[in-house]
């Protein structure tokens, strides 16, 4: 039996793994709703520091004592039952709720509950939706797996009518949600430590679409055959978007400026909904904006206000974010951690004025590094230099058969200047010794690679 979070209103909720992008947001959201919140994580991070600044009791390191006094525990799929805090909670009879069940419960009862799914683009699309809904006068509850300055963080409590959140396919976690609108930005290979293959992944998205009520909506990128198939086979209303003429919502008169930012007319079944300009670069972000326009149209929002919001959208943190100009080098960080996302970030970087392009890659998890190894080798061709750090283990233990150094010779064989820089200190030292004023550096990964950018900004001639 799944515990109901609302039965613990005003009582003590403890989050195990509170530093995760989703968990930290949920902790903040429950605090806003009047719960007493605490949390623990194995390492200190910006997210744990931010929660502590909000008055949430944070423990660094897992310890059985951390759960004493808690009325209910929230944990993520990455926290095993053997975790010392979960084990102690079980011994004490403290109820436990998995993160995705919690999100599903928070979504329930909202008239317009949007779950943004897809292998790539979830955070950006949800962030665009948040900015558009608020700009158009709606009062949504928001849960983003990143930080958006427009809402002052990753979460926002609304009036209970609209709920906007990311719906991640990791271990089919989004099947715990209760959406009335599902967005599918794309279906690609990832999380192959859980899924057998791309067909298995597609079947999970089909189950996600099946969660929708008959009067709900499935909104999908129609130029992706798998996303289109899932959408059109869903039992509810459906809307496809893209550049192909067979989509319901099409970007026409599409042009990009010199920095790769798109402008286009959004045309729905022949009706011009207006002219839109996207404040962030790339085709991927244009498509995300088109999905947002479709959702906003279904919701009945003022599309003139939506256009203004998209034009002013500057992105969430760690999504091609400029962190400093150091030694005359523009330094960016990007959360993209699989081949398609990294390629997109490099395409955007290539459009910026720069000398040489430096790419610093932190592989994330041994399983992803192993299963997508060949695809990663084909990812960095737009860069002039590639630095590879040690693999970020995250929730995994080292199996001993995959190492970051295995990238170097194959990348060099492709004509790239590839160097192994195991630690962030190694990477910073190498960059400072070799880059030149006017160059551009971008770090990639969903681990703690952003700390490299922070230490670069802190250690030298820096301006923002």
MARBA-371875 format. One record per residue (C-alpha): residue number from 1; x, y, z. Coordinates in nm, 2 decimals, always signed. Example, Ala and Ser with C-alpha at 12.3 -4.5 7.8 and 13.67 -1.06 7.14 Angstrom:
residues 2
[1, [+1.23, -0.45, +0.78]]
[2, [+1.37, -0.11, +0.71]]
END
This chain:
residues 464
[1, [+0.00, +0.00, +0.00]]
[2, [+0.14, +0.34, -0.10]]
[3, [+0.12, +0.60, +0.18]]
[4, [-0.06, +0.92, +0.11]]
[5, [+0.15, +1.23, +0.16]]
[6, [-0.14, +1.45, +0.24]]
[7, [-0.22, +1.25, +0.55]]
[8, [+0.12, +1.38, +0.69]]
[9, [+0.03, +1.75, +0.63]]
[10, [+0.23, +1.96, +0.88]]
[11, [+0.43, +1.67, +1.00]]
[12, [+0.80, +1.57, +0.96]]
[13, [+0.90, +1.44, +0.61]]
[14, [+1.26, +1.32, +0.57]]
[15, [+1.42, +1.29, +0.22]]
[16, [+1.69, +1.04, +0.16]]
[17, [+1.91, +1.16, -0.13]]
[18, [+1.78, +1.52, -0.10]]
[19, [+2.06, +1.66, -0.32]]
[20, [+1.91, +1.51, -0.64]]
[21, [+1.76, +1.75, -0.89]]
[22, [+1.41, +1.62, -0.84]]
[23, [+1.43, +1.54, -0.47]]
[24, [+1.56, +1.88, -0.38]]
[25, [+1.27, +2.04, -0.57]]
[26, [+1.02, +1.82, -0.40]]
[27, [+1.17, +1.90, -0.06]]
[28, [+1.13, +2.27, -0.13]]
[29, [+0.78, +2.22, -0.25]]
[30, [+0.66, +2.03, +0.05]]
[31, [+0.82, +2.29, +0.28]]
[32, [+0.61, +2.55, +0.09]]
[33, [+0.30, +2.34, +0.15]]
[34, [+0.36, +2.35, +0.53]]
[35, [+0.54, +2.02, +0.59]]
[36, [+0.84, +2.00, +0.83]]
[37, [+1.12, +1.89, +0.60]]
[38, [+1.47, +1.74, +0.65]]
[39, [+1.70, +1.56, +0.42]]
[40, [+2.03, +1.38, +0.38]]
[41, [+2.27, +1.32, +0.10]]
[42, [+2.61, +1.15, +0.07]]
[43, [+2.77, +1.47, -0.05]]
[44, [+2.73, +1.84, -0.01]]
[45, [+2.62, +2.04, -0.32]]
[46, [+2.47, +2.37, -0.42]]
[47, [+2.13, +2.21, -0.39]]
[48, [+2.18, +2.10, -0.04]]
[49, [+2.32, +2.44, +0.05]]
[50, [+2.02, +2.61, -0.11]]
[51, [+1.78, +2.39, +0.09]]
[52, [+1.97, +2.47, +0.41]]
[53, [+1.94, +2.84, +0.33]]
[54, [+1.56, +2.78, +0.31]]
[55, [+1.56, +2.65, +0.67]]
[56, [+1.56, +2.28, +0.59]]
[57, [+1.77, +2.06, +0.81]]
[58, [+2.03, +1.89, +0.60]]
[59, [+2.26, +1.60, +0.70]]
[60, [+2.57, +1.53, +0.49]]
[61, [+2.63, +1.16, +0.49]]
[62, [+2.38, +0.88, +0.56]]
[63, [+2.32, +0.78, +0.92]]
[64, [+2.05, +0.58, +1.09]]
[65, [+2.00, +0.86, +1.34]]
[66, [+1.89, +1.09, +1.05]]
[67, [+1.55, +0.93, +1.03]]
[68, [+1.47, +0.94, +1.40]]
[69, [+1.18, +1.17, +1.47]]
[70, [+1.05, +1.15, +1.10]]
[71, [+0.69, +1.07, +1.04]]
[72, [+0.74, +0.96, +0.68]]
[73, [+1.04, +0.89, +0.45]]
[74, [+1.07, +1.00, +0.08]]
[75, [+1.34, +0.82, -0.12]]
[76, [+1.43, +0.79, -0.49]]
[77, [+1.47, +0.48, -0.70]]
[78, [+1.85, +0.53, -0.67]]
[79, [+1.83, +0.46, -0.29]]
[80, [+1.82, +0.09, -0.22]]
[81, [+1.63, -0.08, +0.06]]
[82, [+1.98, -0.16, +0.21]]
[83, [+2.06, +0.21, +0.26]]
[84, [+2.12, +0.26, +0.63]]
[85, [+1.85, +0.52, +0.66]]
[86, [+1.59, +0.32, +0.48]]
[87, [+1.68, +0.01, +0.68]]
[88, [+1.64, +0.21, +1.01]]
[89, [+1.31, +0.35, +0.89]]
[90, [+1.19, +0.00, +0.82]]
[91, [+1.30, -0.12, +1.16]]
[92, [+1.12, +0.17, +1.33]]
[93, [+0.81, +0.12, +1.12]]
[94, [+0.83, +0.47, +0.96]]
[95, [+0.62, +0.47, +0.64]]
[96, [+0.82, +0.53, +0.31]]
[97, [+0.71, +0.69, -0.02]]
[98, [+0.91, +0.65, -0.34]]
[99, [+0.98, +0.98, -0.52]]
[100, [+0.76, +0.91, -0.82]]
[101, [+0.46, +0.81, -0.61]]
[102, [+0.49, +1.14, -0.43]]
[103, [+0.49, +1.33, -0.76]]
[104, [+0.19, +1.14, -0.88]]
[105, [+0.01, +1.22, -0.56]]
[106, [+0.09, +1.59, -0.59]]
[107, [-0.03, +1.59, -0.96]]
[108, [-0.37, +1.43, -0.86]]
[109, [-0.66, +1.66, -0.85]]
[110, [-0.51, +1.93, -1.07]]
[111, [-0.74, +2.01, -1.36]]
[112, [-0.45, +2.05, -1.61]]
[113, [-0.15, +1.83, -1.51]]
[114, [+0.13, +1.83, -1.76]]
[115, [+0.40, +1.56, -1.76]]
[116, [+0.69, +1.65, -1.99]]
[117, [+0.86, +1.33, -2.10]]
[118, [+1.13, +1.24, -2.36]]
[119, [+1.49, +1.13, -2.37]]
[120, [+1.60, +1.49, -2.43]]
[121, [+1.46, +1.83, -2.36]]
[122, [+1.25, +1.77, -2.05]]
[123, [+1.39, +2.04, -1.83]]
[124, [+1.40, +2.31, -2.11]]
[125, [+1.05, +2.23, -2.22]]
[126, [+0.91, +2.23, -1.86]]
[127, [+1.10, +2.56, -1.79]]
[128, [+0.95, +2.72, -2.11]]
[129, [+0.60, +2.60, -2.00]]
[130, [+0.65, +2.75, -1.66]]
[131, [+0.75, +3.09, -1.79]]
[132, [+0.47, +3.09, -2.05]]
[133, [+0.20, +2.99, -1.80]]
[134, [+0.30, +3.25, -1.55]]
[135, [+0.34, +3.52, -1.81]]
[136, [+0.00, +3.44, -1.95]]
[137, [-0.16, +3.48, -1.60]]
[138, [-0.19, +3.11, -1.49]]
[139, [-0.09, +3.01, -1.13]]
[140, [+0.08, +2.66, -1.18]]
[141, [+0.25, +2.44, -0.94]]
[142, [+0.59, +2.37, -1.09]]
[143, [+0.85, +2.10, -1.05]]
[144, [+1.16, +2.12, -1.27]]
[145, [+1.47, +1.90, -1.26]]
[146, [+1.68, +2.22, -1.28]]
[147, [+1.68, +2.57, -1.17]]
[148, [+1.50, +2.85, -1.35]]
[149, [+1.56, +3.21, -1.24]]
[150, [+1.22, +3.31, -1.36]]
[151, [+1.06, +3.12, -1.07]]
[152, [+1.36, +3.16, -0.83]]
[153, [+1.46, +2.79, -0.82]]
[154, [+1.31, +2.46, -0.93]]
[155, [+0.97, +2.46, -0.77]]
[156, [+0.67, +2.68, -0.72]]
[157, [+0.34, +2.62, -0.54]]
[158, [+0.03, +2.72, -0.73]]
[159, [-0.35, +2.73, -0.69]]
[160, [-0.41, +2.36, -0.75]]
[161, [-0.55, +2.40, -1.11]]
[162, [-0.23, +2.36, -1.31]]
[163, [+0.07, +2.13, -1.25]]
[164, [+0.38, +2.13, -1.46]]
[165, [+0.66, +1.87, -1.41]]
[166, [+0.92, +1.66, -1.58]]
[167, [+0.83, +1.29, -1.63]]
[168, [+1.15, +1.09, -1.65]]
[169, [+1.15, +0.74, -1.81]]
[170, [+1.43, +0.61, -1.58]]
[171, [+1.32, +0.27, -1.46]]
[172, [+0.97, +0.36, -1.59]]
[173, [+0.93, +0.60, -1.30]]
[174, [+0.69, +0.82, -1.49]]
[175, [+0.43, +0.54, -1.48]]
[176, [+0.36, +0.65, -1.12]]
[177, [+0.24, +0.99, -1.24]]
[178, [-0.12, +1.11, -1.30]]
[179, [-0.11, +1.35, -1.60]]
[180, [-0.39, +1.49, -1.80]]
[181, [-0.15, +1.61, -2.07]]
[182, [+0.16, +1.41, -2.17]]
[183, [+0.44, +1.57, -2.38]]
[184, [+0.68, +1.34, -2.56]]
[185, [+0.97, +1.54, -2.70]]
[186, [+1.15, +1.24, -2.85]]
[187, [+1.23, +0.87, -2.79]]
[188, [+1.59, +0.77, -2.80]]
[189, [+1.83, +0.52, -2.64]]
[190, [+1.93, +0.58, -2.28]]
[191, [+1.91, +0.41, -1.94]]
[192, [+2.01, +0.08, -2.11]]
[193, [+2.11, -0.05, -1.77]]
[194, [+1.73, -0.10, -1.72]]
[195, [+1.58, -0.12, -2.07]]
[196, [+1.67, -0.40, -2.31]]
[197, [+1.66, -0.19, -2.62]]
[198, [+1.49, +0.10, -2.80]]
[199, [+1.17, -0.10, -2.85]]
[200, [+1.15, -0.16, -2.47]]
[201, [+1.19, +0.21, -2.42]]
[202, [+0.91, +0.29, -2.67]]
[203, [+0.68, +0.05, -2.48]]
[204, [+0.74, +0.24, -2.16]]
[205, [+0.63, +0.56, -2.33]]
[206, [+0.33, +0.39, -2.47]]
[207, [+0.24, +0.29, -2.11]]
[208, [+0.29, +0.65, -2.00]]
[209, [+0.05, +0.77, -2.27]]
[210, [-0.20, +0.51, -2.16]]
[211, [-0.22, +0.69, -1.82]]
[212, [-0.40, +0.98, -1.98]]
[213, [-0.78, +1.01, -1.95]]
[214, [-0.99, +0.99, -2.26]]
[215, [-1.04, +1.36, -2.26]]
[216, [-0.66, +1.42, -2.20]]
[217, [-0.40, +1.51, -2.46]]
[218, [-0.09, +1.35, -2.59]]
[219, [+0.15, +1.61, -2.75]]
[220, [+0.44, +1.46, -2.94]]
[221, [+0.72, +1.55, -3.18]]
[222, [+0.57, +1.41, -3.50]]
[223, [+0.90, +1.39, -3.69]]
[224, [+1.02, +1.13, -3.45]]
[225, [+0.86, +0.80, -3.58]]
[226, [+0.85, +0.64, -3.24]]
[227, [+0.71, +0.95, -3.06]]
[228, [+0.45, +0.99, -3.34]]
[229, [+0.35, +0.63, -3.32]]
[230, [+0.30, +0.64, -2.94]]
[231, [+0.10, +0.96, -2.97]]
[232, [-0.13, +0.85, -3.25]]
[233, [-0.20, +0.52, -3.09]]
[234, [-0.30, +0.67, -2.76]]
[235, [-0.67, +0.66, -2.67]]
[236, [-0.70, +1.03, -2.60]]
[237, [-0.68, +1.35, -2.80]]
[238, [-0.35, +1.39, -2.97]]
[239, [-0.14, +1.67, -3.13]]
[240, [+0.18, +1.63, -3.32]]
[241, [+0.42, +1.91, -3.38]]
[242, [+0.73, +1.96, -3.60]]
[243, [+0.85, +2.08, -3.93]]
[244, [+0.70, +1.80, -4.14]]
[245, [+0.39, +1.89, -4.33]]
[246, [+0.20, +1.59, -4.18]]
[247, [+0.21, +1.74, -3.83]]
[248, [-0.09, +1.91, -3.67]]
[249, [+0.12, +2.20, -3.55]]
[250, [+0.39, +2.31, -3.79]]
[251, [+0.67, +2.57, -3.78]]
[252, [+0.65, +2.77, -4.11]]
[253, [+0.87, +3.05, -4.24]]
[254, [+1.14, +2.92, -4.01]]
[255, [+1.46, +3.12, -4.00]]
[256, [+1.76, +3.12, -3.76]]
[257, [+1.96, +3.43, -3.67]]
[258, [+2.34, +3.44, -3.66]]
[259, [+2.34, +3.29, -3.30]]
[260, [+2.11, +3.00, -3.40]]
[261, [+1.79, +3.14, -3.24]]
[262, [+1.47, +3.05, -3.43]]
[263, [+1.18, +3.26, -3.55]]
[264, [+0.87, +3.11, -3.71]]
[265, [+0.50, +3.11, -3.76]]
[266, [+0.32, +2.84, -3.56]]
[267, [+0.04, +2.70, -3.79]]
[268, [-0.22, +2.46, -3.65]]
[269, [-0.43, +2.29, -3.91]]
[270, [-0.38, +2.59, -4.14]]
[271, [-0.45, +2.85, -3.88]]
[272, [-0.16, +3.08, -3.80]]
[273, [-0.14, +3.11, -3.43]]
[274, [+0.12, +3.39, -3.45]]
[275, [+0.48, +3.46, -3.50]]
[276, [+0.73, +3.34, -3.24]]
[277, [+1.09, +3.40, -3.16]]
[278, [+1.29, +3.17, -2.93]]
[279, [+1.54, +3.33, -2.69]]
[280, [+1.77, +3.02, -2.69]]
[281, [+1.95, +2.87, -2.98]]
[282, [+1.92, +2.55, -3.18]]
[283, [+1.66, +2.34, -3.36]]
[284, [+1.61, +2.13, -3.05]]
[285, [+1.50, +2.44, -2.85]]
[286, [+1.28, +2.55, -3.14]]
[287, [+1.10, +2.22, -3.13]]
[288, [+1.06, +2.24, -2.75]]
[289, [+0.91, +2.58, -2.80]]
[290, [+0.67, +2.44, -3.06]]
[291, [+0.56, +2.18, -2.80]]
[292, [+0.50, +2.45, -2.55]]
[293, [+0.29, +2.65, -2.79]]
[294, [+0.07, +2.34, -2.85]]
[295, [+0.02, +2.28, -2.48]]
[296, [-0.06, +2.65, -2.42]]
[297, [-0.31, +2.65, -2.70]]
[298, [-0.48, +2.34, -2.55]]
[299, [-0.49, +2.52, -2.21]]
[300, [-0.64, +2.83, -2.38]]
[301, [-0.37, +3.07, -2.28]]
[302, [-0.31, +3.41, -2.45]]
[303, [-0.06, +3.32, -2.72]]
[304, [+0.06, +3.68, -2.75]]
[305, [+0.18, +3.65, -2.39]]
[306, [+0.33, +3.31, -2.47]]
[307, [+0.52, +3.46, -2.76]]
[308, [+0.66, +3.73, -2.53]]
[309, [+0.76, +3.47, -2.28]]
[310, [+0.94, +3.25, -2.53]]
[311, [+1.13, +3.55, -2.67]]
[312, [+1.25, +3.64, -2.32]]
[313, [+1.34, +3.28, -2.23]]
[314, [+1.71, +3.25, -2.15]]
[315, [+1.71, +2.89, -2.03]]
[316, [+1.75, +2.70, -1.71]]
[317, [+2.07, +2.67, -1.52]]
[318, [+2.32, +2.42, -1.66]]
[319, [+2.15, +2.43, -2.00]]
[320, [+2.42, +2.59, -2.22]]
[321, [+2.48, +2.83, -1.93]]
[322, [+2.77, +3.08, -1.95]]
[323, [+2.94, +3.06, -1.61]]
[324, [+3.23, +3.30, -1.66]]
[325, [+3.47, +3.47, -1.89]]
[326, [+3.81, +3.36, -1.76]]
[327, [+4.14, +3.45, -1.92]]
[328, [+3.93, +3.59, -2.21]]
[329, [+3.77, +3.25, -2.26]]
[330, [+3.39, +3.21, -2.24]]
[331, [+3.31, +2.91, -2.02]]
[332, [+2.98, +2.73, -2.05]]
[333, [+2.84, +2.42, -1.88]]
[334, [+2.56, +2.20, -2.01]]
[335, [+2.37, +1.92, -1.84]]
[336, [+2.35, +1.71, -2.16]]
[337, [+2.50, +1.36, -2.09]]
[338, [+2.41, +1.14, -2.38]]
[339, [+2.53, +1.17, -2.74]]
[340, [+2.23, +1.36, -2.89]]
[341, [+2.23, +1.62, -2.61]]
[342, [+2.61, +1.68, -2.63]]
[343, [+2.60, +1.72, -3.00]]
[344, [+2.32, +1.98, -2.97]]
[345, [+2.53, +2.17, -2.71]]
[346, [+2.83, +2.17, -2.94]]
[347, [+2.62, +2.29, -3.24]]
[348, [+2.51, +2.58, -3.03]]
[349, [+2.87, +2.65, -2.91]]
[350, [+2.99, +2.64, -3.27]]
[351, [+2.76, +2.93, -3.36]]
[352, [+2.90, +3.16, -3.09]]
[353, [+3.20, +3.38, -3.18]]
[354, [+3.51, +3.19, -3.07]]
[355, [+3.86, +3.09, -3.15]]
[356, [+3.91, +2.72, -3.06]]
[357, [+3.64, +2.51, -2.91]]
[358, [+3.72, +2.31, -2.59]]
[359, [+3.49, +2.03, -2.48]]
[360, [+3.52, +1.88, -2.13]]
[361, [+3.33, +1.56, -2.10]]
[362, [+3.24, +1.39, -1.77]]
[363, [+3.09, +1.05, -1.85]]
[364, [+2.80, +0.97, -1.63]]
[365, [+2.75, +0.62, -1.49]]
[366, [+2.95, +0.31, -1.60]]
[367, [+2.65, +0.15, -1.76]]
[368, [+2.57, +0.45, -1.99]]
[369, [+2.94, +0.49, -2.08]]
[370, [+2.96, +0.12, -2.17]]
[371, [+2.63, +0.09, -2.37]]
[372, [+2.67, +0.42, -2.56]]
[373, [+3.05, +0.41, -2.60]]
[374, [+3.05, +0.40, -2.98]]
[375, [+2.79, +0.67, -3.00]]
[376, [+3.00, +0.89, -2.77]]
[377, [+3.30, +0.85, -3.00]]
[378, [+3.10, +1.01, -3.28]]
[379, [+2.98, +1.30, -3.06]]
[380, [+3.27, +1.54, -3.04]]
[381, [+3.36, +1.61, -3.40]]
[382, [+3.27, +1.98, -3.38]]
[383, [+3.52, +2.04, -3.10]]
[384, [+3.89, +2.13, -3.15]]
[385, [+3.99, +1.98, -2.82]]
[386, [+3.83, +1.71, -2.60]]
[387, [+3.92, +1.66, -2.23]]
[388, [+3.77, +1.35, -2.06]]
[389, [+3.74, +1.33, -1.69]]
[390, [+3.69, +1.03, -1.47]]
[391, [+3.35, +0.86, -1.50]]
[392, [+3.09, +1.00, -1.25]]
[393, [+2.97, +0.68, -1.07]]
[394, [+2.65, +0.83, -0.94]]
[395, [+2.44, +0.54, -0.81]]
[396, [+2.67, +0.27, -0.95]]
[397, [+2.98, +0.08, -0.84]]
[398, [+3.28, +0.04, -1.06]]
[399, [+3.25, -0.29, -1.26]]
[400, [+3.62, -0.26, -1.36]]
[401, [+3.56, -0.31, -1.73]]
[402, [+3.51, +0.05, -1.84]]
[403, [+3.73, +0.36, -1.79]]
[404, [+3.75, +0.71, -1.92]]
[405, [+4.10, +0.65, -2.06]]
[406, [+3.94, +0.42, -2.31]]
[407, [+3.80, +0.72, -2.50]]
[408, [+4.13, +0.88, -2.57]]
[409, [+4.29, +0.68, -2.85]]
[410, [+3.97, +0.62, -3.05]]
[411, [+3.89, +1.00, -3.03]]
[412, [+4.25, +1.07, -3.15]]
[413, [+4.19, +0.83, -3.43]]
[414, [+3.90, +1.05, -3.54]]
[415, [+4.15, +1.35, -3.57]]
[416, [+4.06, +1.51, -3.23]]
[417, [+4.30, +1.64, -2.98]]
[418, [+4.18, +1.42, -2.69]]
[419, [+4.34, +1.43, -2.34]]
[420, [+4.26, +1.24, -2.02]]
[421, [+4.22, +1.48, -1.73]]
[422, [+4.10, +1.26, -1.45]]
[423, [+4.02, +1.53, -1.19]]
[424, [+3.87, +1.88, -1.22]]
[425, [+4.21, +2.01, -1.10]]
[426, [+4.37, +1.83, -1.38]]
[427, [+4.12, +1.97, -1.63]]
[428, [+4.15, +2.32, -1.51]]
[429, [+4.53, +2.31, -1.51]]
[430, [+4.54, +2.17, -1.87]]
[431, [+4.29, +2.43, -1.99]]
[432, [+4.47, +2.72, -1.84]]
[433, [+4.80, +2.60, -1.98]]
[434, [+4.66, +2.56, -2.34]]
[435, [+4.36, +2.78, -2.41]]
[436, [+4.39, +3.13, -2.56]]
[437, [+4.19, +3.45, -2.53]]
[438, [+3.88, +3.43, -2.75]]
[439, [+3.84, +3.05, -2.71]]
[440, [+3.52, +2.89, -2.58]]
[441, [+3.50, +2.61, -2.33]]
[442, [+3.20, +2.39, -2.26]]
[443, [+3.17, +2.12, -2.00]]
[444, [+2.92, +1.83, -2.04]]
[445, [+2.75, +1.60, -1.79]]
[446, [+2.47, +1.56, -1.54]]
[447, [+2.71, +1.47, -1.25]]
[448, [+2.91, +1.74, -1.07]]
[449, [+3.11, +1.87, -1.37]]
[450, [+2.96, +2.21, -1.31]]
[451, [+3.20, +2.23, -1.02]]
[452, [+3.48, +2.26, -1.27]]
[453, [+3.33, +2.57, -1.41]]
[454, [+3.29, +2.71, -1.06]]
[455, [+3.65, +2.66, -0.96]]
[456, [+3.76, +2.81, -1.29]]
[457, [+3.55, +3.11, -1.22]]
[458, [+3.68, +3.13, -0.86]]
[459, [+4.05, +3.10, -0.94]]
[460, [+4.13, +3.37, -1.19]]
[461, [+4.07, +3.67, -1.41]]
[462, [+3.69, +3.63, -1.44]]
[463, [+3.39, +3.83, -1.54]]
[464, [+3.03, +3.73, -1.62]]
END
